[in-house]
Each structure stands twice: as C-alpha cells, then as structure tokens.
Amino acid sequence: MNWNLTSDRPIYAQLIEQITQSIVSGEFRAGEKLPSVRDLAQEAAVNPNTMQKALAELERNGLVYTQRTAGRFITEDNAMLEKVKTQLATEQIQMFFEKMNQLGFSKEQTITLIKNTAEGN
C-alpha cells in the first residue's frame, strides 16, 4: 500500500481515509485479514499507537472487526462497503462541482463538459 501522508492534517485521520479507500477500492478485500498494527505502522512510517487509533476508529465504523486471537479483518458486509464507496464518491463529486462553480460553470455546463470529455469531444 502506498502511503501519502502530509503534515497539514492529523495523521490518524489520513490513515483512516487511506485505509478506507483501500478497502472500498478492493485493495483490501472483504473478509481479508489486515496486516498487524506493527506491520502497517512500519509500512506507513508512523507510530504504532497512531495506527492503532486509526484502526480502532475503523472498527467503530464497522469497516473492520477483530477476532480475538486471529487479528483484524475487513468486514464482509458488502452493502456497507458499497454504501461507504458511494458516500466517498458523492463527496468527491460535490467537491468537483464546487470547484467548477468557482471557475464560473453551472451544474448543467459542468455535466455537458463531463459528457463531452468522456466521449472524447
């Protein structure tokens, strides 16, 4: 997993976002066992306590669960995964429309631009 952490926001929040994105994109598959906290922390070059905090939040959100002796796993609730994926996509679309509005484009103009771009016109 490629970690892209910046200093402008809390690290644990960025970890939550990046792990969530990896889950909904399928990089981490439903039911798959996550690497250990220590391994993930080492890979991301963060303190294990920070990684633990991020994983605990993901567990509270229901995206991961812990089996007492076996470790943490990705939820197998595909409806939840699809809901989170749609929510993330909706947020990205809203931010895109806000930026296009700042450039002076209406929603209709933006949609036309998207269609034309997708069709290669």
Chimera marker file (.cmm) of the C-alpha trace (Angstrom):
<marker_set name="trace">
<marker id="1" x="0.000" y="0.000" z="0.000" r="1" g="1" b="0" radius="0.5"/>
<marker id="2" x="1.339" y="3.430" z="-0.939" r="1" g="1" b="0" radius="0.5"/>
<marker id="3" x="1.004" y="5.857" z="1.938" r="1" g="1" b="0" radius="0.5"/>
<marker id="4" x="0.697" y="9.540" z="1.142" r="1" g="1" b="0" radius="0.5"/>
<marker id="5" x="0.740" y="11.374" z="4.451" r="1" g="1" b="0" radius="0.5"/>
<marker id="6" x="1.078" y="15.136" z="4.779" r="1" g="1" b="0" radius="0.5"/>
<marker id="7" x="1.601" y="17.431" z="7.751" r="1" g="1" b="0" radius="0.5"/>
<marker id="8" x="-1.477" y="19.590" z="7.153" r="1" g="1" b="0" radius="0.5"/>
<marker id="9" x="-3.962" y="17.262" z="8.908" r="1" g="1" b="0" radius="0.5"/>
<marker id="10" x="-3.885" y="14.739" z="11.749" r="1" g="1" b="0" radius="0.5"/>
<marker id="11" x="-2.017" y="11.609" z="10.689" r="1" g="1" b="0" radius="0.5"/>
<marker id="12" x="-4.584" y="9.214" z="12.154" r="1" g="1" b="0" radius="0.5"/>
<marker id="13" x="-7.336" y="10.894" z="10.100" r="1" g="1" b="0" radius="0.5"/>
<marker id="14" x="-5.268" y="10.458" z="6.937" r="1" g="1" b="0" radius="0.5"/>
<marker id="15" x="-4.636" y="6.819" z="7.849" r="1" g="1" b="0" radius="0.5"/>
<marker id="16" x="-8.382" y="6.266" z="8.257" r="1" g="1" b="0" radius="0.5"/>
<marker id="17" x="-9.046" y="7.825" z="4.850" r="1" g="1" b="0" radius="0.5"/>
<marker id="18" x="-6.349" y="5.863" z="3.070" r="1" g="1" b="0" radius="0.5"/>
<marker id="19" x="-7.241" y="2.528" z="4.634" r="1" g="1" b="0" radius="0.5"/>
<marker id="20" x="-10.933" y="3.175" z="3.910" r="1" g="1" b="0" radius="0.5"/>
<marker id="21" x="-10.077" y="3.949" z="0.296" r="1" g="1" b="0" radius="0.5"/>
<marker id="22" x="-8.021" y="0.762" z="0.063" r="1" g="1" b="0" radius="0.5"/>
<marker id="23" x="-10.960" y="-1.222" z="1.422" r="1" g="1" b="0" radius="0.5"/>
<marker id="24" x="-13.623" y="0.214" z="-0.905" r="1" g="1" b="0" radius="0.5"/>
<marker id="25" x="-11.331" y="0.052" z="-3.932" r="1" g="1" b="0" radius="0.5"/>
<marker id="26" x="-10.720" y="-3.638" z="-3.315" r="1" g="1" b="0" radius="0.5"/>
<marker id="27" x="-7.033" y="-3.387" z="-2.474" r="1" g="1" b="0" radius="0.5"/>
<marker id="28" x="-8.052" y="-4.928" z="0.847" r="1" g="1" b="0" radius="0.5"/>
<marker id="29" x="-10.841" y="-7.388" z="0.037" r="1" g="1" b="0" radius="0.5"/>
<marker id="30" x="-13.923" y="-8.163" z="2.117" r="1" g="1" b="0" radius="0.5"/>
<marker id="31" x="-13.077" y="-10.750" z="4.756" r="1" g="1" b="0" radius="0.5"/>
<marker id="32" x="-9.338" y="-10.356" z="4.244" r="1" g="1" b="0" radius="0.5"/>
<marker id="33" x="-7.068" y="-10.232" z="7.267" r="1" g="1" b="0" radius="0.5"/>
<marker id="34" x="-5.288" y="-6.921" z="7.760" r="1" g="1" b="0" radius="0.5"/>
<marker id="35" x="-1.573" y="-6.869" z="8.441" r="1" g="1" b="0" radius="0.5"/>
<marker id="36" x="-0.682" y="-6.352" z="12.098" r="1" g="1" b="0" radius="0.5"/>
<marker id="37" x="-0.702" y="-2.877" z="13.617" r="1" g="1" b="0" radius="0.5"/>
<marker id="38" x="3.067" y="-3.008" z="13.864" r="1" g="1" b="0" radius="0.5"/>
<marker id="39" x="3.486" y="-4.012" z="10.212" r="1" g="1" b="0" radius="0.5"/>
<marker id="40" x="1.062" y="-1.349" z="8.977" r="1" g="1" b="0" radius="0.5"/>
<marker id="41" x="2.711" y="1.294" z="11.167" r="1" g="1" b="0" radius="0.5"/>
<marker id="42" x="6.145" y="0.346" z="9.899" r="1" g="1" b="0" radius="0.5"/>
<marker id="43" x="4.956" y="0.401" z="6.293" r="1" g="1" b="0" radius="0.5"/>
<marker id="44" x="3.361" y="3.848" z="6.757" r="1" g="1" b="0" radius="0.5"/>
<marker id="45" x="6.307" y="5.109" z="8.840" r="1" g="1" b="0" radius="0.5"/>
<marker id="46" x="4.050" y="6.171" z="11.718" r="1" g="1" b="0" radius="0.5"/>
<marker id="47" x="3.913" y="5.433" z="15.423" r="1" g="1" b="0" radius="0.5"/>
<marker id="48" x="2.100" y="2.128" z="16.158" r="1" g="1" b="0" radius="0.5"/>
<marker id="49" x="-0.176" y="3.997" z="18.611" r="1" g="1" b="0" radius="0.5"/>
<marker id="50" x="-1.303" y="6.276" z="15.788" r="1" g="1" b="0" radius="0.5"/>
<marker id="51" x="-2.053" y="3.287" z="13.564" r="1" g="1" b="0" radius="0.5"/>
<marker id="52" x="-3.883" y="1.614" z="16.454" r="1" g="1" b="0" radius="0.5"/>
<marker id="53" x="-6.038" y="4.734" z="16.884" r="1" g="1" b="0" radius="0.5"/>
<marker id="54" x="-6.915" y="4.725" z="13.172" r="1" g="1" b="0" radius="0.5"/>
<marker id="55" x="-7.794" y="1.024" z="13.177" r="1" g="1" b="0" radius="0.5"/>
<marker id="56" x="-9.887" y="1.429" z="16.330" r="1" g="1" b="0" radius="0.5"/>
<marker id="57" x="-11.887" y="4.145" z="14.573" r="1" g="1" b="0" radius="0.5"/>
<marker id="58" x="-12.360" y="1.919" z="11.518" r="1" g="1" b="0" radius="0.5"/>
<marker id="59" x="-13.566" y="-0.798" z="13.874" r="1" g="1" b="0" radius="0.5"/>
<marker id="60" x="-16.052" y="1.620" z="15.484" r="1" g="1" b="0" radius="0.5"/>
<marker id="61" x="-17.302" y="2.465" z="11.980" r="1" g="1" b="0" radius="0.5"/>
<marker id="62" x="-17.765" y="-1.231" z="11.249" r="1" g="1" b="0" radius="0.5"/>
<marker id="63" x="-15.327" y="-1.454" z="8.347" r="1" g="1" b="0" radius="0.5"/>
<marker id="64" x="-13.015" y="-3.812" z="10.236" r="1" g="1" b="0" radius="0.5"/>
<marker id="65" x="-13.559" y="-6.223" z="13.080" r="1" g="1" b="0" radius="0.5"/>
<marker id="66" x="-11.305" y="-8.040" z="15.478" r="1" g="1" b="0" radius="0.5"/>
<marker id="67" x="-11.199" y="-11.758" z="16.100" r="1" g="1" b="0" radius="0.5"/>
<marker id="68" x="-9.647" y="-12.146" z="19.491" r="1" g="1" b="0" radius="0.5"/>
<marker id="69" x="-6.726" y="-14.392" z="18.651" r="1" g="1" b="0" radius="0.5"/>
<marker id="70" x="-6.543" y="-14.043" z="14.875" r="1" g="1" b="0" radius="0.5"/>
<marker id="71" x="-6.252" y="-10.265" z="14.289" r="1" g="1" b="0" radius="0.5"/>
<marker id="72" x="-8.260" y="-7.662" z="12.393" r="1" g="1" b="0" radius="0.5"/>
<marker id="73" x="-10.319" y="-8.422" z="9.298" r="1" g="1" b="0" radius="0.5"/>
<marker id="74" x="-12.183" y="-6.381" z="6.699" r="1" g="1" b="0" radius="0.5"/>
<marker id="75" x="-15.941" y="-6.559" z="7.071" r="1" g="1" b="0" radius="0.5"/>
<marker id="76" x="-17.787" y="-8.940" z="4.778" r="1" g="1" b="0" radius="0.5"/>
<marker id="77" x="-20.852" y="-6.689" z="4.755" r="1" g="1" b="0" radius="0.5"/>
<marker id="78" x="-20.873" y="-5.816" z="1.053" r="1" g="1" b="0" radius="0.5"/>
<marker id="79" x="-23.849" y="-3.471" z="1.488" r="1" g="1" b="0" radius="0.5"/>
<marker id="80" x="-21.843" y="-1.430" z="3.997" r="1" g="1" b="0" radius="0.5"/>
<marker id="81" x="-18.809" y="-1.401" z="1.723" r="1" g="1" b="0" radius="0.5"/>
<marker id="82" x="-20.942" y="-0.211" z="-1.200" r="1" g="1" b="0" radius="0.5"/>
<marker id="83" x="-22.552" y="2.463" z="0.986" r="1" g="1" b="0" radius="0.5"/>
<marker id="84" x="-19.149" y="3.797" z="2.083" r="1" g="1" b="0" radius="0.5"/>
<marker id="85" x="-17.887" y="3.713" z="-1.515" r="1" g="1" b="0" radius="0.5"/>
<marker id="86" x="-20.920" y="5.672" z="-2.716" r="1" g="1" b="0" radius="0.5"/>
<marker id="87" x="-20.541" y="8.163" z="0.128" r="1" g="1" b="0" radius="0.5"/>
<marker id="88" x="-16.885" y="8.779" z="-0.763" r="1" g="1" b="0" radius="0.5"/>
<marker id="89" x="-17.738" y="9.188" z="-4.440" r="1" g="1" b="0" radius="0.5"/>
<marker id="90" x="-20.537" y="11.626" z="-3.614" r="1" g="1" b="0" radius="0.5"/>
<marker id="91" x="-18.159" y="13.743" z="-1.533" r="1" g="1" b="0" radius="0.5"/>
<marker id="92" x="-15.666" y="13.849" z="-4.412" r="1" g="1" b="0" radius="0.5"/>
<marker id="93" x="-18.387" y="14.836" z="-6.883" r="1" g="1" b="0" radius="0.5"/>
<marker id="94" x="-19.631" y="17.598" z="-4.581" r="1" g="1" b="0" radius="0.5"/>
<marker id="95" x="-16.097" y="18.981" z="-4.234" r="1" g="1" b="0" radius="0.5"/>
<marker id="96" x="-15.671" y="18.823" z="-8.017" r="1" g="1" b="0" radius="0.5"/>
<marker id="97" x="-18.918" y="20.730" z="-8.611" r="1" g="1" b="0" radius="0.5"/>
<marker id="98" x="-17.874" y="23.350" z="-6.037" r="1" g="1" b="0" radius="0.5"/>
<marker id="99" x="-14.556" y="23.857" z="-7.835" r="1" g="1" b="0" radius="0.5"/>
<marker id="100" x="-16.260" y="24.080" z="-11.225" r="1" g="1" b="0" radius="0.5"/>
<marker id="101" x="-18.695" y="26.611" z="-9.733" r="1" g="1" b="0" radius="0.5"/>
<marker id="102" x="-15.703" y="28.653" z="-8.558" r="1" g="1" b="0" radius="0.5"/>
<marker id="103" x="-14.491" y="28.612" z="-12.172" r="1" g="1" b="0" radius="0.5"/>
<marker id="104" x="-17.856" y="30.008" z="-13.258" r="1" g="1" b="0" radius="0.5"/>
<marker id="105" x="-19.501" y="26.871" z="-14.622" r="1" g="1" b="0" radius="0.5"/>
<marker id="106" x="-23.101" y="25.966" z="-13.788" r="1" g="1" b="0" radius="0.5"/>
<marker id="107" x="-24.010" y="22.383" z="-12.942" r="1" g="1" b="0" radius="0.5"/>
<marker id="108" x="-25.505" y="21.925" z="-16.406" r="1" g="1" b="0" radius="0.5"/>
<marker id="109" x="-22.372" y="23.279" z="-18.096" r="1" g="1" b="0" radius="0.5"/>
<marker id="110" x="-20.209" y="21.050" z="-15.934" r="1" g="1" b="0" radius="0.5"/>
<marker id="111" x="-22.260" y="17.968" z="-16.810" r="1" g="1" b="0" radius="0.5"/>
<marker id="112" x="-22.002" y="18.859" z="-20.509" r="1" g="1" b="0" radius="0.5"/>
<marker id="113" x="-18.233" y="19.205" z="-20.155" r="1" g="1" b="0" radius="0.5"/>
<marker id="114" x="-18.031" y="15.836" z="-18.421" r="1" g="1" b="0" radius="0.5"/>
<marker id="115" x="-20.071" y="14.152" z="-21.172" r="1" g="1" b="0" radius="0.5"/>
<marker id="116" x="-18.007" y="15.769" z="-23.924" r="1" g="1" b="0" radius="0.5"/>
<marker id="117" x="-14.747" y="14.821" z="-22.213" r="1" g="1" b="0" radius="0.5"/>
<marker id="118" x="-15.878" y="11.238" z="-21.615" r="1" g="1" b="0" radius="0.5"/>
<marker id="119" x="-16.867" y="10.920" z="-25.277" r="1" g="1" b="0" radius="0.5"/>
<marker id="120" x="-13.555" y="12.403" z="-26.404" r="1" g="1" b="0" radius="0.5"/>
<marker id="121" x="-15.039" y="15.577" z="-27.914" r="1" g="1" b="0" radius="0.5"/>
<link id1="1" id2="2" r="1" g="1" b="0" radius="0.2"/>
<link id1="2" id2="3" r="1" g="1" b="0" radius="0.2"/>
<link id1="3" id2="4" r="1" g="1" b="0" radius="0.2"/>
<link id1="4" id2="5" r="1" g="1" b="0" radius="0.2"/>
<link id1="5" id2="6" r="1" g="1" b="0" radius="0.2"/>
<link id1="6" id2="7" r="1" g="1" b="0" radius="0.2"/>
<link id1="7" id2="8" r="1" g="1" b="0" radius="0.2"/>
<link id1="8" id2="9" r="1" g="1" b="0" radius="0.2"/>
<link id1="9" id2="10" r="1" g="1" b="0" radius="0.2"/>
<link id1="10" id2="11" r="1" g="1" b="0" radius="0.2"/>
<link id1="11" id2="12" r="1" g="1" b="0" radius="0.2"/>
<link id1="12" id2="13" r="1" g="1" b="0" radius="0.2"/>
<link id1="13" id2="14" r="1" g="1" b="0" radius="0.2"/>
<link id1="14" id2="15" r="1" g="1" b="0" radius="0.2"/>
<link id1="15" id2="16" r="1" g="1" b="0" radius="0.2"/>
<link id1="16" id2="17" r="1" g="1" b="0" radius="0.2"/>
<link id1="17" id2="18" r="1" g="1" b="0" radius="0.2"/>
<link id1="18" id2="19" r="1" g="1" b="0" radius="0.2"/>
<link id1="19" id2="20" r="1" g="1" b="0" radius="0.2"/>
<link id1="20" id2="21" r="1" g="1" b="0" radius="0.2"/>
<link id1="21" id2="22" r="1" g="1" b="0" radius="0.2"/>
<link id1="22" id2="23" r="1" g="1" b="0" radius="0.2"/>
<link id1="23" id2="24" r="1" g="1" b="0" radius="0.2"/>
<link id1="24" id2="25" r="1" g="1" b="0" radius="0.2"/>
<link id1="25" id2="26" r="1" g="1" b="0" radius="0.2"/>
<link id1="26" id2="27" r="1" g="1" b="0" radius="0.2"/>
<link id1="27" id2="28" r="1" g="1" b="0" radius="0.2"/>
<link id1="28" id2="29" r="1" g="1" b="0" radius="0.2"/>
<link id1="29" id2="30" r="1" g="1" b="0" radius="0.2"/>
<link id1="30" id2="31" r="1" g="1" b="0" radius="0.2"/>
<link id1="31" id2="32" r="1" g="1" b="0" radius="0.2"/>
<link id1="32" id2="33" r="1" g="1" b="0" radius="0.2"/>
<link id1="33" id2="34" r="1" g="1" b="0" radius="0.2"/>
<link id1="34" id2="35" r="1" g="1" b="0" radius="0.2"/>
<link id1="35" id2="36" r="1" g="1" b="0" radius="0.2"/>
<link id1="36" id2="37" r="1" g="1" b="0" radius="0.2"/>
<link id1="37" id2="38" r="1" g="1" b="0" radius="0.2"/>
<link id1="38" id2="39" r="1" g="1" b="0" radius="0.2"/>
<link id1="39" id2="40" r="1" g="1" b="0" radius="0.2"/>
<link id1="40" id2="41" r="1" g="1" b="0" radius="0.2"/>
<link id1="41" id2="42" r="1" g="1" b="0" radius="0.2"/>
<link id1="42" id2="43" r="1" g="1" b="0" radius="0.2"/>
<link id1="43" id2="44" r="1" g="1" b="0" radius="0.2"/>
<link id1="44" id2="45" r="1" g="1" b="0" radius="0.2"/>
<link id1="45" id2="46" r="1" g="1" b="0" radius="0.2"/>
<link id1="46" id2="47" r="1" g="1" b="0" radius="0.2"/>
<link id1="47" id2="48" r="1" g="1" b="0" radius="0.2"/>
<link id1="48" id2="49" r="1" g="1" b="0" radius="0.2"/>
<link id1="49" id2="50" r="1" g="1" b="0" radius="0.2"/>
<link id1="50" id2="51" r="1" g="1" b="0" radius="0.2"/>
<link id1="51" id2="52" r="1" g="1" b="0" radius="0.2"/>
<link id1="52" id2="53" r="1" g="1" b="0" radius="0.2"/>
<link id1="53" id2="54" r="1" g="1" b="0" radius="0.2"/>
<link id1="54" id2="55" r="1" g="1" b="0" radius="0.2"/>
<link id1="55" id2="56" r="1" g="1" b="0" radius="0.2"/>
<link id1="56" id2="57" r="1" g="1" b="0" radius="0.2"/>
<link id1="57" id2="58" r="1" g="1" b="0" radius="0.2"/>
<link id1="58" id2="59" r="1" g="1" b="0" radius="0.2"/>
<link id1="59" id2="60" r="1" g="1" b="0" radius="0.2"/>
<link id1="60" id2="61" r="1" g="1" b="0" radius="0.2"/>
<link id1="61" id2="62" r="1" g="1" b="0" radius="0.2"/>
<link id1="62" id2="63" r="1" g="1" b="0" radius="0.2"/>
<link id1="63" id2="64" r="1" g="1" b="0" radius="0.2"/>
<link id1="64" id2="65" r="1" g="1" b="0" radius="0.2"/>
<link id1="65" id2="66" r="1" g="1" b="0" radius="0.2"/>
<link id1="66" id2="67" r="1" g="1" b="0" radius="0.2"/>
<link id1="67" id2="68" r="1" g="1" b="0" radius="0.2"/>
<link id1="68" id2="69" r="1" g="1" b="0" radius="0.2"/>
<link id1="69" id2="70" r="1" g="1" b="0" radius="0.2"/>
<link id1="70" id2="71" r="1" g="1" b="0" radius="0.2"/>
<link id1="71" id2="72" r="1" g="1" b="0" radius="0.2"/>
<link id1="72" id2="73" r="1" g="1" b="0" radius="0.2"/>
<link id1="73" id2="74" r="1" g="1" b="0" radius="0.2"/>
<link id1="74" id2="75" r="1" g="1" b="0" radius="0.2"/>
<link id1="75" id2="76" r="1" g="1" b="0" radius="0.2"/>
<link id1="76" id2="77" r="1" g="1" b="0" radius="0.2"/>
<link id1="77" id2="78" r="1" g="1" b="0" radius="0.2"/>
<link id1="78" id2="79" r="1" g="1" b="0" radius="0.2"/>
<link id1="79" id2="80" r="1" g="1" b="0" radius="0.2"/>
<link id1="80" id2="81" r="1" g="1" b="0" radius="0.2"/>
<link id1="81" id2="82" r="1" g="1" b="0" radius="0.2"/>
<link id1="82" id2="83" r="1" g="1" b="0" radius="0.2"/>
<link id1="83" id2="84" r="1" g="1" b="0" radius="0.2"/>
<link id1="84" id2="85" r="1" g="1" b="0" radius="0.2"/>
<link id1="85" id2="86" r="1" g="1" b="0" radius="0.2"/>
<link id1="86" id2="87" r="1" g="1" b="0" radius="0.2"/>
<link id1="87" id2="88" r="1" g="1" b="0" radius="0.2"/>
<link id1="88" id2="89" r="1" g="1" b="0" radius="0.2"/>
<link id1="89" id2="90" r="1" g="1" b="0" radius="0.2"/>
<link id1="90" id2="91" r="1" g="1" b="0" radius="0.2"/>
<link id1="91" id2="92" r="1" g="1" b="0" radius="0.2"/>
<link id1="92" id2="93" r="1" g="1" b="0" radius="0.2"/>
<link id1="93" id2="94" r="1" g="1" b="0" radius="0.2"/>
<link id1="94" id2="95" r="1" g="1" b="0" radius="0.2"/>
<link id1="95" id2="96" r="1" g="1" b="0" radius="0.2"/>
<link id1="96" id2="97" r="1" g="1" b="0" radius="0.2"/>
<link id1="97" id2="98" r="1" g="1" b="0" radius="0.2"/>
<link id1="98" id2="99" r="1" g="1" b="0" radius="0.2"/>
<link id1="99" id2="100" r="1" g="1" b="0" radius="0.2"/>
<link id1="100" id2="101" r="1" g="1" b="0" radius="0.2"/>
<link id1="101" id2="102" r="1" g="1" b="0" radius="0.2"/>
<link id1="102" id2="103" r="1" g="1" b="0" radius="0.2"/>
<link id1="103" id2="104" r="1" g="1" b="0" radius="0.2"/>
<link id1="104" id2="105" r="1" g="1" b="0" radius="0.2"/>
<link id1="105" id2="106" r="1" g="1" b="0" radius="0.2"/>
<link id1="106" id2="107" r="1" g="1" b="0" radius="0.2"/>
<link id1="107" id2="108" r="1" g="1" b="0" radius="0.2"/>
<link id1="108" id2="109" r="1" g="1" b="0" radius="0.2"/>
<link id1="109" id2="110" r="1" g="1" b="0" radius="0.2"/>
<link id1="110" id2="111" r="1" g="1" b="0" radius="0.2"/>
<link id1="111" id2="112" r="1" g="1" b="0" radius="0.2"/>
<link id1="112" id2="113" r="1" g="1" b="0" radius="0.2"/>
<link id1="113" id2="114" r="1" g="1" b="0" radius="0.2"/>
<link id1="114" id2="115" r="1" g="1" b="0" radius="0.2"/>
<link id1="115" id2="116" r="1" g="1" b="0" radius="0.2"/>
<link id1="116" id2="117" r="1" g="1" b="0" radius="0.2"/>
<link id1="117" id2="118" r="1" g="1" b="0" radius="0.2"/>
<link id1="118" id2="119" r="1" g="1" b="0" radius="0.2"/>
<link id1="119" id2="120" r="1" g="1" b="0" radius="0.2"/>
<link id1="120" id2="121" r="1" g="1" b="0" radius="0.2"/>
</marker_set>
